[in-house]
Amino acid sequence: MGMKNLAQIVLVTVVQFIACYLAEWGVAETGIILLFVLLWQGLFIWLFIQIRKKN
């Protein structure tokens, strides 16, 4: 992954963390949401890389 992809993952994760913090969610809920955000972002970046390789 390039730096652009890592920066995107970090940005989205930080924004989601701030949203969870402002909503006053607990640590467990915030952790689960952040885990899913990381998995989701990683999946889409991997898919985009695979699509670029085919083209």
Backbone atoms as SQL, in Angstrom:
CREATE TABLE atoms (id INTEGER PRIMARY KEY, chain TEXT, resi INTEGER, resn TEXT, atom TEXT, x REAL, y REAL, z REAL);
INSERT INTO atoms VALUES
  (1, 'A', 1, 'MET', 'N', 0.843, -1.183, 0.000),
  (2, 'A', 1, 'MET', 'CA', 0.000, 0.000, 0.000),
  (3, 'A', 1, 'MET', 'C', 0.881, 1.236, 0.000),
  (4, 'A', 2, 'GLY', 'N', 0.409, 2.237, -0.679),
  (5, 'A', 2, 'GLY', 'CA', 1.150, 3.479, -0.724),
  (6, 'A', 2, 'GLY', 'C', 0.808, 4.382, 0.445),
  (7, 'A', 3, 'MET', 'N', 1.552, 5.452, 0.543),
  (8, 'A', 3, 'MET', 'CA', 1.315, 6.409, 1.618),
  (9, 'A', 3, 'MET', 'C', -0.063, 7.051, 1.501),
  (10, 'A', 4, 'LYS', 'N', -0.531, 7.237, 0.269),
  (11, 'A', 4, 'LYS', 'CA', -1.856, 7.833, 0.074),
  (12, 'A', 4, 'LYS', 'C', -2.935, 6.931, 0.673),
  (13, 'A', 5, 'ASN', 'N', -2.811, 5.633, 0.454),
  (14, 'A', 5, 'ASN', 'CA', -3.786, 4.689, 0.997),
  (15, 'A', 5, 'ASN', 'C', -3.739, 4.651, 2.519),
  (16, 'A', 6, 'LEU', 'N', -2.544, 4.649, 3.077),
  (17, 'A', 6, 'LEU', 'CA', -2.416, 4.646, 4.530),
  (18, 'A', 6, 'LEU', 'C', -2.961, 5.933, 5.137),
  (19, 'A', 7, 'ALA', 'N', -2.720, 7.053, 4.462),
  (20, 'A', 7, 'ALA', 'CA', -3.249, 8.326, 4.943),
  (21, 'A', 7, 'ALA', 'C', -4.771, 8.317, 4.926),
  (22, 'A', 8, 'GLN', 'N', -5.359, 7.709, 3.905),
  (23, 'A', 8, 'GLN', 'CA', -6.817, 7.616, 3.823),
  (24, 'A', 8, 'GLN', 'C', -7.368, 6.776, 4.975),
  (25, 'A', 9, 'ILE', 'N', -6.734, 5.654, 5.247),
  (26, 'A', 9, 'ILE', 'CA', -7.186, 4.792, 6.342),
  (27, 'A', 9, 'ILE', 'C', -7.100, 5.531, 7.672),
  (28, 'A', 10, 'VAL', 'N', -5.994, 6.212, 7.903),
  (29, 'A', 10, 'VAL', 'CA', -5.810, 6.951, 9.153),
  (30, 'A', 10, 'VAL', 'C', -6.840, 8.064, 9.271),
  (31, 'A', 11, 'LEU', 'N', -7.068, 8.806, 8.200),
  (32, 'A', 11, 'LEU', 'CA', -8.027, 9.909, 8.236),
  (33, 'A', 11, 'LEU', 'C', -9.433, 9.412, 8.558),
  (34, 'A', 12, 'VAL', 'N', -9.875, 8.380, 7.872),
  (35, 'A', 12, 'VAL', 'CA', -11.224, 7.855, 8.102),
  (36, 'A', 12, 'VAL', 'C', -11.353, 7.310, 9.520),
  (37, 'A', 13, 'THR', 'N', -10.318, 6.632, 10.005),
  (38, 'A', 13, 'THR', 'CA', -10.355, 6.075, 11.354),
  (39, 'A', 13, 'THR', 'C', -10.400, 7.176, 12.404),
  (40, 'A', 14, 'VAL', 'N', -9.632, 8.230, 12.216),
  (41, 'A', 14, 'VAL', 'CA', -9.628, 9.345, 13.167),
  (42, 'A', 14, 'VAL', 'C', -10.980, 10.046, 13.174),
  (43, 'A', 15, 'VAL', 'N', -11.560, 10.270, 12.009),
  (44, 'A', 15, 'VAL', 'CA', -12.880, 10.913, 11.940),
  (45, 'A', 15, 'VAL', 'C', -13.918, 10.047, 12.654),
  (46, 'A', 16, 'GLN', 'N', -13.868, 8.742, 12.443),
  (47, 'A', 16, 'GLN', 'CA', -14.811, 7.841, 13.110),
  (48, 'A', 16, 'GLN', 'C', -14.588, 7.832, 14.613),
  (49, 'A', 17, 'PHE', 'N', -13.328, 7.881, 15.050),
  (50, 'A', 17, 'PHE', 'CA', -13.035, 7.933, 16.481),
  (51, 'A', 17, 'PHE', 'C', -13.606, 9.200, 17.105),
  (52, 'A', 18, 'ILE', 'N', -13.445, 10.321, 16.429),
  (53, 'A', 18, 'ILE', 'CA', -13.984, 11.585, 16.939),
  (54, 'A', 18, 'ILE', 'C', -15.501, 11.512, 17.039),
  (55, 'A', 19, 'ALA', 'N', -16.147, 10.918, 16.028),
  (56, 'A', 19, 'ALA', 'CA', -17.604, 10.775, 16.063),
  (57, 'A', 19, 'ALA', 'C', -18.041, 9.911, 17.248),
  (58, 'A', 20, 'CYS', 'N', -17.338, 8.820, 17.482),
  (59, 'A', 20, 'CYS', 'CA', -17.670, 7.954, 18.622),
  (60, 'A', 20, 'CYS', 'C', -17.432, 8.674, 19.945),
  (61, 'A', 21, 'TYR', 'N', -16.367, 9.446, 20.018),
  (62, 'A', 21, 'TYR', 'CA', -16.057, 10.194, 21.237),
  (63, 'A', 21, 'TYR', 'C', -17.126, 11.241, 21.518),
  (64, 'A', 22, 'LEU', 'N', -17.536, 11.972, 20.481),
  (65, 'A', 22, 'LEU', 'CA', -18.561, 13.000, 20.660),
  (66, 'A', 22, 'LEU', 'C', -19.917, 12.396, 21.011),
  (67, 'A', 23, 'ALA', 'N', -20.174, 11.180, 20.558),
  (68, 'A', 23, 'ALA', 'CA', -21.426, 10.494, 20.881),
  (69, 'A', 23, 'ALA', 'C', -21.374, 9.845, 22.267),
  (70, 'A', 24, 'GLU', 'N', -20.214, 9.954, 22.926),
  (71, 'A', 24, 'GLU', 'CA', -19.991, 9.415, 24.266),
  (72, 'A', 24, 'GLU', 'C', -20.219, 7.907, 24.326),
  (73, 'A', 25, 'TRP', 'N', -19.742, 7.209, 23.285),
  (74, 'A', 25, 'TRP', 'CA', -19.821, 5.751, 23.278),
  (75, 'A', 25, 'TRP', 'C', -18.741, 5.198, 24.189),
  (76, 'A', 26, 'GLY', 'N', -18.946, 3.999, 24.664),
  (77, 'A', 26, 'GLY', 'CA', -17.976, 3.339, 25.521),
  (78, 'A', 26, 'GLY', 'C', -16.758, 2.880, 24.738),
  (79, 'A', 27, 'VAL', 'N', -15.766, 2.420, 25.469),
  (80, 'A', 27, 'VAL', 'CA', -14.517, 1.978, 24.850),
  (81, 'A', 27, 'VAL', 'C', -14.751, 0.751, 23.971),
  (82, 'A', 28, 'ALA', 'N', -15.560, -0.188, 24.451),
  (83, 'A', 28, 'ALA', 'CA', -15.798, -1.415, 23.683),
  (84, 'A', 28, 'ALA', 'C', -16.497, -1.115, 22.359),
  (85, 'A', 29, 'GLU', 'N', -17.539, -0.279, 22.406),
  (86, 'A', 29, 'GLU', 'CA', -18.267, 0.061, 21.187),
  (87, 'A', 29, 'GLU', 'C', -17.378, 0.806, 20.202),
  (88, 'A', 30, 'THR', 'N', -16.609, 1.742, 20.714),
  (89, 'A', 30, 'THR', 'CA', -15.704, 2.509, 19.855),
  (90, 'A', 30, 'THR', 'C', -14.660, 1.597, 19.222),
  (91, 'A', 31, 'GLY', 'N', -14.115, 0.681, 20.004),
  (92, 'A', 31, 'GLY', 'CA', -13.117, -0.246, 19.477),
  (93, 'A', 31, 'GLY', 'C', -13.667, -1.133, 18.378),
  (94, 'A', 32, 'ILE', 'N', -14.884, -1.631, 18.575),
  (95, 'A', 32, 'ILE', 'CA', -15.501, -2.485, 17.553),
  (96, 'A', 32, 'ILE', 'C', -15.747, -1.697, 16.275),
  (97, 'A', 33, 'ILE', 'N', -16.270, -0.488, 16.403),
  (98, 'A', 33, 'ILE', 'CA', -16.528, 0.349, 15.226),
  (99, 'A', 33, 'ILE', 'C', -15.221, 0.654, 14.500),
  (100, 'A', 34, 'LEU', 'N', -14.178, 1.006, 15.235),
  (101, 'A', 34, 'LEU', 'CA', -12.893, 1.315, 14.604),
  (102, 'A', 34, 'LEU', 'C', -12.305, 0.083, 13.917),
  (103, 'A', 35, 'LEU', 'N', -12.486, -1.088, 14.506),
  (104, 'A', 35, 'LEU', 'CA', -12.017, -2.318, 13.870),
  (105, 'A', 35, 'LEU', 'C', -12.736, -2.547, 12.545),
  (106, 'A', 36, 'PHE', 'N', -14.058, -2.382, 12.549),
  (107, 'A', 36, 'PHE', 'CA', -14.811, -2.554, 11.312),
  (108, 'A', 36, 'PHE', 'C', -14.437, -1.511, 10.265),
  (109, 'A', 37, 'VAL', 'N', -14.176, -0.279, 10.692),
  (110, 'A', 37, 'VAL', 'CA', -13.759, 0.767, 9.750),
  (111, 'A', 37, 'VAL', 'C', -12.425, 0.389, 9.116),
  (112, 'A', 38, 'LEU', 'N', -11.485, -0.093, 9.915),
  (113, 'A', 38, 'LEU', 'CA', -10.184, -0.504, 9.381),
  (114, 'A', 38, 'LEU', 'C', -10.330, -1.657, 8.395),
  (115, 'A', 39, 'LEU', 'N', -11.140, -2.647, 8.742),
  (116, 'A', 39, 'LEU', 'CA', -11.357, -3.777, 7.836),
  (117, 'A', 39, 'LEU', 'C', -12.026, -3.327, 6.544),
  (118, 'A', 40, 'TRP', 'N', -13.024, -2.471, 6.646),
  (119, 'A', 40, 'TRP', 'CA', -13.763, -1.985, 5.477),
  (120, 'A', 40, 'TRP', 'C', -12.844, -1.193, 4.554),
  (121, 'A', 41, 'GLN', 'N', -12.072, -0.273, 5.116),
  (122, 'A', 41, 'GLN', 'CA', -11.150, 0.527, 4.315),
  (123, 'A', 41, 'GLN', 'C', -10.087, -0.361, 3.667),
  (124, 'A', 42, 'GLY', 'N', -9.555, -1.292, 4.426),
  (125, 'A', 42, 'GLY', 'CA', -8.559, -2.205, 3.877),
  (126, 'A', 42, 'GLY', 'C', -9.103, -3.034, 2.734),
  (127, 'A', 43, 'LEU', 'N', -10.340, -3.501, 2.867),
  (128, 'A', 43, 'LEU', 'CA', -10.969, -4.289, 1.810),
  (129, 'A', 43, 'LEU', 'C', -11.109, -3.482, 0.529),
  (130, 'A', 44, 'PHE', 'N', -11.611, -2.256, 0.638),
  (131, 'A', 44, 'PHE', 'CA', -11.806, -1.446, -0.558),
  (132, 'A', 44, 'PHE', 'C', -10.487, -1.047, -1.209),
  (133, 'A', 45, 'ILE', 'N', -9.489, -0.730, -0.416),
  (134, 'A', 45, 'ILE', 'CA', -8.191, -0.385, -0.994),
  (135, 'A', 45, 'ILE', 'C', -7.597, -1.601, -1.696),
  (136, 'A', 46, 'TRP', 'N', -7.716, -2.781, -1.092),
  (137, 'A', 46, 'TRP', 'CA', -7.233, -4.007, -1.730),
  (138, 'A', 46, 'TRP', 'C', -7.969, -4.259, -3.042),
  (139, 'A', 47, 'LEU', 'N', -9.299, -4.063, -3.038),
  (140, 'A', 47, 'LEU', 'CA', -10.074, -4.250, -4.268),
  (141, 'A', 47, 'LEU', 'C', -9.643, -3.274, -5.356),
  (142, 'A', 48, 'PHE', 'N', -9.439, -2.012, -5.001),
  (143, 'A', 48, 'PHE', 'CA', -9.008, -1.018, -5.991),
  (144, 'A', 48, 'PHE', 'C', -7.638, -1.371, -6.562),
  (145, 'A', 49, 'ILE', 'N', -6.741, -1.875, -5.723),
  (146, 'A', 49, 'ILE', 'CA', -5.418, -2.281, -6.200),
  (147, 'A', 49, 'ILE', 'C', -5.547, -3.449, -7.169),
  (148, 'A', 50, 'GLN', 'N', -6.403, -4.413, -6.850),
  (149, 'A', 50, 'GLN', 'CA', -6.608, -5.562, -7.740),
  (150, 'A', 50, 'GLN', 'C', -7.205, -5.130, -9.076),
  (151, 'A', 51, 'ILE', 'N', -8.132, -4.184, -9.044),
  (152, 'A', 51, 'ILE', 'CA', -8.748, -3.687, -10.282),
  (153, 'A', 51, 'ILE', 'C', -7.708, -2.965, -11.131),
  (154, 'A', 52, 'ARG', 'N', -6.843, -2.163, -10.492),
  (155, 'A', 52, 'ARG', 'CA', -5.794, -1.453, -11.242),
  (156, 'A', 52, 'ARG', 'C', -4.822, -2.427, -11.898),
  (157, 'A', 53, 'LYS', 'N', -4.519, -3.524, -11.218),
  (158, 'A', 53, 'LYS', 'CA', -3.601, -4.512, -11.784),
  (159, 'A', 53, 'LYS', 'C', -4.177, -5.139, -13.048),
  (160, 'A', 54, 'LYS', 'N', -5.485, -5.337, -13.088),
  (161, 'A', 54, 'LYS', 'CA', -6.116, -5.950, -14.257),
  (162, 'A', 54, 'LYS', 'C', -6.169, -4.996, -15.444),
  (163, 'A', 55, 'ASN', 'N', -6.247, -3.700, -15.175),
  (164, 'A', 55, 'ASN', 'CA', -6.316, -2.704, -16.257),
  (165, 'A', 55, 'ASN', 'C', -4.953, -2.315, -16.644);
